[in-house]
């Protein structure tokens, strides 16, 4: 059988949950090339039939049995999908029966609840946090009184995407501060950050990786030279060490991992939305 396997994330809702779980599952298997596709809002038999045809066609095209990782709550729809001949993996199946036994109640098969707009307060908290992250990006605004945390790093070390992720998924008001050449002339924190020391978290990165990222943004510039990257990273790390700022390298670390480490280190307890 081919080591190229078509994988479909199928859901009666957005498919965000099943894709997240499915991706984590696939990373456990090496030596295979997974061709993934997400099919969202499969919430009636007609859509399920269309999805099954699409899945079956992918299997024929790749000459391999498709894998369907799904979170459909309607057994009838799941049965239609199974007609594609794919391996069917229900992400909720291992947990439903133990939960029903523990709670003494049967689950309510309600479509699209995981990411539905069911908590307006939580939704507005996310939107406000996102607005905060965008207006406090790269030092655009410097009033950090309402910040839950402030990420500090040289340019292009991963501050902005981490702030956006924290806002979108946890409703955390995350600001970021880019260390300038002037900031890096001393081993001490910039004056505007000193009053917010308990909110600070430093990000660092391998200079060669930083050079690659900067080269894509500003090709062949002084900003993207390896010497510049090496000097800036070294100066930033000296500052973090002198000021005892918790630090994490983003070189081989995902945004999810960075966010988790930052929250744990700073003691931020928030539920994922």
C-alpha positions in Angstrom: 0.0 0.0 0.0 1.2 3.5 -0.8 2.8 5.6 1.9 0.7 8.5 0.6 -2.5 8.5 2.5 -5.5 10.9 1.9 -6.9 12.1 5.2 -10.1 14.0 5.6 -11.2 16.0 8.7 -15.0 15.9 8.5 -17.4 17.7 10.9 -21.0 18.9 11.1 -19.5 22.2 12.4 -16.5 24.2 11.6 -14.1 21.3 11.8 -11.6 23.2 13.9 -11.7 20.7 16.8 -11.4 17.6 14.7 -8.6 19.1 12.5 -6.6 20.0 15.6 -6.9 16.6 17.2 -6.3 14.9 13.8 -3.2 16.8 13.1 -1.8 15.8 16.5 -2.6 12.2 15.8 -0.8 12.2 12.4 2.3 13.7 13.8 2.8 10.5 15.7 3.4 8.6 12.5 6.6 9.0 10.5 7.5 7.7 7.1 4.1 8.6 5.6 2.9 11.5 3.5 -0.5 12.6 4.5 -2.6 14.6 2.1 -5.2 16.4 4.3 -8.4 18.1 3.5 -11.1 19.5 5.7 -14.8 19.2 4.9 -16.9 21.4 7.2 -20.7 21.7 7.9 -21.6 18.1 6.8 -24.9 18.3 8.6 -27.4 16.5 6.4 -27.4 13.3 4.3 -27.0 15.1 1.0 -23.8 16.8 2.1 -22.6 13.5 3.6 -23.1 11.8 0.2 -21.1 14.5 -1.6 -18.4 14.2 1.0 -18.3 10.4 0.7 -17.9 10.7 -3.1 -15.1 13.1 -2.6 -13.4 10.8 -0.1 -13.8 7.8 -2.3 -12.4 9.6 -5.3 -9.3 10.6 -3.3 -8.7 7.0 -2.4 -8.8 5.9 -6.0 -6.5 8.8 -7.0 -3.9 8.0 -4.4 -4.5 4.2 -4.7 -4.8 4.1 -0.9 -7.6 3.7 1.6 -8.6 7.1 2.9 -8.7 8.0 6.5 -11.6 10.0 7.9 -11.2 11.7 11.2 -14.6 13.1 12.2 -16.7 14.6 14.9 -20.2 14.0 13.5 -22.8 13.5 16.2 -25.5 12.1 13.9 -24.9 8.3 13.4 -26.8 8.3 10.1 -24.4 10.8 8.6 -21.4 8.8 9.9 -22.9 5.7 8.2 -23.1 7.6 4.9 -19.5 8.7 5.2 -18.4 5.1 6.0 -19.8 4.1 2.6 -16.7 5.7 1.1 -14.7 2.7 2.3 -12.5 4.9 4.4 -11.1 4.1 7.9 -13.5 6.0 10.2 -12.1 7.5 13.4 -14.6 9.3 15.6 -12.7 11.6 17.9 -15.4 11.6 20.5 -16.2 7.9 20.6 -13.6 6.9 23.3 -15.0 9.5 25.7 -18.7 9.4 25.3 -19.6 6.2 27.1 -17.3 6.9 30.1 -18.7 10.4 30.5 -22.3 9.2 30.2 -21.5 6.6 32.9 -19.8 9.1 35.2 -22.5 11.8 34.8 -25.5 9.4 34.7 -26.8 11.1 31.7 -26.9 10.5 27.9 -25.2 13.0 25.6 -27.3 15.5 23.7 -26.3 15.2 20.0 -26.3 18.9 19.2 -24.6 20.0 16.0 -22.0 22.8 15.9 -21.8 23.5 19.6 -18.0 23.5 20.0 -17.5 26.8 18.2 -21.0 28.3 18.3 -21.7 31.8 19.6 -23.2 30.6 22.8 -21.4 32.8 25.3 -21.5 36.4 24.3 -19.4 37.6 27.2 -16.6 35.2 26.3 -16.9 36.2 22.6 -16.6 39.9 23.4 -13.6 39.2 25.6 -11.9 37.5 22.7 -12.7 40.4 20.4 -11.5 43.0 22.9 -8.3 41.0 23.4 -7.7 40.8 19.7 -8.2 44.6 19.3 -5.7 45.1 22.2 -3.1 42.8 20.5 -3.4 44.7 17.2 -3.2 48.2 18.8 -0.3 47.1 20.9 1.7 45.4 18.2 5.3 46.3 17.8 5.2 49.2 20.2 2.4 51.0 18.3 0.8 51.8 21.7 2.8 51.8 24.9 0.1 52.0 27.6 0.6 48.5 29.1 -1.5 49.0 32.2 -4.3 46.7 30.9 -1.9 44.1 29.5 -2.0 40.6 30.8 1.4 40.0 29.4 4.1 41.7 27.2 6.3 39.7 24.9 9.7 41.2 24.4 12.1 40.2 21.6 14.0 41.4 18.6 12.1 42.0 15.4 10.6 38.8 13.7 11.1 36.5 16.6 7.5 35.4 16.8 5.9 38.1 19.0 2.9 39.1 16.9 1.5 35.7 15.9 1.8 34.5 19.6 -0.1 37.6 20.8 -2.8 37.0 18.2 -3.1 33.4 19.2 -3.4 34.2 22.9 -6.1 36.7 22.2 -8.1 34.6 19.8 -8.0 31.4 21.8 -7.8 32.6 25.4 -9.0 36.2 25.4 -5.6 37.3 26.8 -4.6 40.9 26.3 -1.1 40.4 25.0 1.1 43.3 23.9 4.5 43.0 22.3 7.6 45.2 22.5 10.3 45.1 19.8 13.8 45.7 21.1 15.4 48.5 19.0 19.1 49.2 18.4 18.9 51.8 21.1 17.4 49.3 23.6 20.1 46.8 22.8 22.9 49.2 23.6 22.5 48.4 27.3 21.8 45.2 29.3 19.0 46.9 31.1 15.3 46.9 30.4 13.9 49.9 28.4 12.5 52.5 30.8 8.9 52.0 29.6 8.9 48.3 30.5 10.3 48.5 34.0 7.0 49.2 35.7 5.6 46.1 34.1 8.3 43.6 34.9 6.0 41.0 36.3 4.2 40.9 32.9 7.3 40.4 30.8 8.3 37.3 28.9 11.3 37.2 26.5 11.4 35.4 23.2 14.7 34.5 21.5 15.6 32.7 18.3 18.5 31.1 16.5 20.3 33.8 14.5 20.4 31.7 11.4 16.7 31.1 11.5 16.1 34.8 12.2 18.2 35.7 9.2 16.1 33.4 7.0 12.9 35.1 8.2 14.2 38.6 7.7 15.7 37.8 4.3 12.2 36.9 3.1 10.9 40.3 4.4 13.7 42.6 3.4 16.1 40.7 1.0 19.8 41.6 1.1 19.3 44.4 3.6 21.5 45.1 6.6 18.5 44.2 8.7 18.6 40.6 7.3 22.4 40.1 7.5 23.5 37.2 9.7 25.9 39.5 11.6 23.0 41.8 12.5 20.8 39.0 13.6 23.6 37.4 15.7 24.4 40.7 17.4 20.8 41.5 18.2 20.0 38.1 19.6 23.1 38.0 21.7 22.3 41.5 23.2 18.7 40.6 23.8 19.7 37.4 25.6 22.2 39.3 27.8 19.4 41.7 28.8 17.0 38.9 29.6 19.7 37.2 31.7 20.7 40.4 33.5 17.1 41.3 34.3 16.0 37.8 35.1 13.2 37.8 32.5 11.8 34.3 31.7 12.8 33.4 28.2 11.9 30.8 25.5 13.5 30.1 22.1 11.0 30.1 19.3 13.3 28.4 16.8 11.7 25.0 16.9 8.7 25.8 19.0 5.1 26.1 17.7 2.9 29.1 18.6 0.7 26.7 20.6 3.7 25.6 22.7 5.0 29.2 23.1 1.6 30.3 24.3 1.3 27.4 26.8 4.8 28.1 28.2 4.1 31.8 28.6 0.8 31.3 30.3 2.2 28.7 32.7 5.3 30.8 33.6 3.3 33.9 34.2 0.5 32.1 36.0 -2.3 33.0 33.6 -5.2 30.6 34.0 -7.6 30.8 31.1 -9.9 28.3 29.4 -9.6 27.8 25.7 -12.6 29.2 23.9 
